[in-house]
Amino acid sequence: MFNYKTYLIFLFASLAISIGLQMVLPFPYGLGAALAIFIAFPLLLRRRYMNRMRGYGGDSGSGGGGFFGMGSPGGSGGVRYVCLACNNKHKGGSCPRCGSKMQRADF
């Protein structure tokens, strides 16, 4: 998933490119370009890894991983709740069986 060696290569490549740009460009432009590179390279690296996991920026119909992954045990993907009074699983705010509002989330 995350390769530390590749991250260090990207980090040192961005450092080398930013130092080279600071030597070529005059002061305010070189500093701005170096900051832009230091911000852009990690973002590009993260996007590349997220595309590889298909969680970000891939096909619009692919769904994506999200925080809890693609294969959640709930099936339909929504958050279900379990009533603490009667142990009924439901989707709304209060329990349809007993009317209690005490509940816990079940992912």
Number of C-alpha atoms within 10 A of each C-alpha: 7 8 8 9 9 10 15 11 11 17 16 11 15 21 15 13 15 21 15 13 19 18 12 11 13 10 11 9 13 18 17 15 17 20 13 13 19 18 12 12 16 15 12 12 15 14 17 14 16 17 15 13 13 17 19 19 13 15 11 8 6 11 12 18 15 10 7 10 9 13 10 12 10 11 9 9 12 11 12 16 21 18 22 14 14 14 14 14 18 18 14 11 13 16 22 14 13 12 12 14 14 14 20 13 12 14 13
